[in-house]
Amino acid sequence: MAKKKAKTFGQFLREKRVEKGFSLRKFAELVGISPTYLSQVEQDNVDPPTADRVKRMAELLGESVDEWTALAGRLTEDLPEIIREAPTAVPDLLRAVRGLTTDQLRRLREDAERMQKEGTDEEK
């Protein structure tokens, strides 16, 4: 049996836009792009828009900004700065956690948040 191919950003965008009742023209206007460009994105004829426009799309549709940004192959605006602050440690960390389950990643994040809080408490 053939493996089902994952939906593209454009396919996912069109599905959610229609589901939420936005016309192509109205949604394009709200995002700040042309209806022609939006149509091209939905048909996967052009690359997804910039991260800030993907963020606006996700917000309008009530979707996760991080998930949509990743699906579009973009980075949210805060991530490049975080990577620049620790240019070897952050990529090393990402490689180390690759393959962990969602639950394992959640626990790791909680541990990191606890360590940050402890560091802040120690400084006081």
N, C-alpha and C positions, 0 to 999 in steps of 0.2 A: 504494500500500500504506500502511495507517495505521501511524503510529508507535506502538510499544508503550509504554503508560503505565507509569511507574516505580512500584514497589511503595511503599505507604505504610508509615509506621513500624509501625502495627498489624499489617499483613499480614506484614511482615518479622519482627516479634517472634513472632507465632504460628508461622510457619514454623520459625524457629530453636528455639523452645521445644519444639515437637513433635519436631523432628529430634534434640534432645538428650535426649528422653525425660522431660521434666518434665510432670507433670499441671498443669492450670490452678491448682488449689488449692494444691499444694506450691510452685509457682513464686511465686505471690502471697504466700504465707507467708514465703518466703525473701527477697523484695523488701521486705516490710513494707506490703503493700497488700491490699485485700480482693479475693477472687476475682471478685466482681461488677465492681469497677472494672477489673481486668485484662481481663476479658471485653469490657467497653465500649471499652477502649483498643484491643484487638485487632480489634474490629469498626469502629474509627474513628468511634465515636459520641461520644467525648470527646477532648480534647487529650492528647498524650503527657504522662507524669508529669514531675516536676521533674528537673533535671539530676542530682541525687544518686541518684535512683531509677533513672534511665536508666543511670547509671554502674554501679550494682549489677547491673542486668539484663545489661549487656554483660559484666561480669566473670563472672557465673554461667554465661553462655553461651559464654565464651571468645572474645568479639568485641572489636573495637577500640572503646574508650570514645569517642574523638574522632569516629569515623564514626557511631556510634550517637547521640551527642549532637547532631551536625549533622542527622542524619536526623529526629530528634525536634524540630528547630527550637529547640534550647536551646544555651547556652554552658557550657563546663566552668567550674568555680568559679574558676580562675586567670585567665581571660580578661578579665572586667570590670575587675579591678585593673590588669592590663597596659594596657588601654585608658585607664583613668583616669590612669595615670602619664604618658601622652603622648596626650592627647585629640584632637589633630589629626594628629599624625605617624602613629599606628598606622592609623587609617582611611585616610589618604592612601596608606600603604604597601599596605594590602590592595587598594585600588582599582587601584594601579599594577601589582600582580602578577596581578590577575584576568585569566584567559585564558591564563596560562603553562601549559606542560605539567607533568605530575607530575615529570618529570626536571629541568626548569628550576627548579621550586620546590625540589626536593631540593638542587640545586647552590646556589641562593640561600641556603637554610638553612645549608648547610655553610660558605658564605662568611661568613654572619652569626656562626656559632659560632666560626669562626677569628678574626674581628674582636673578638669578646668575649674570647677567650683572649689575643689580642695586647694588648688593653686592660688585662687583668688582669696580664699579664707586665710591662707598662710601669710599672704602679703599684708593683711590687716594688722 
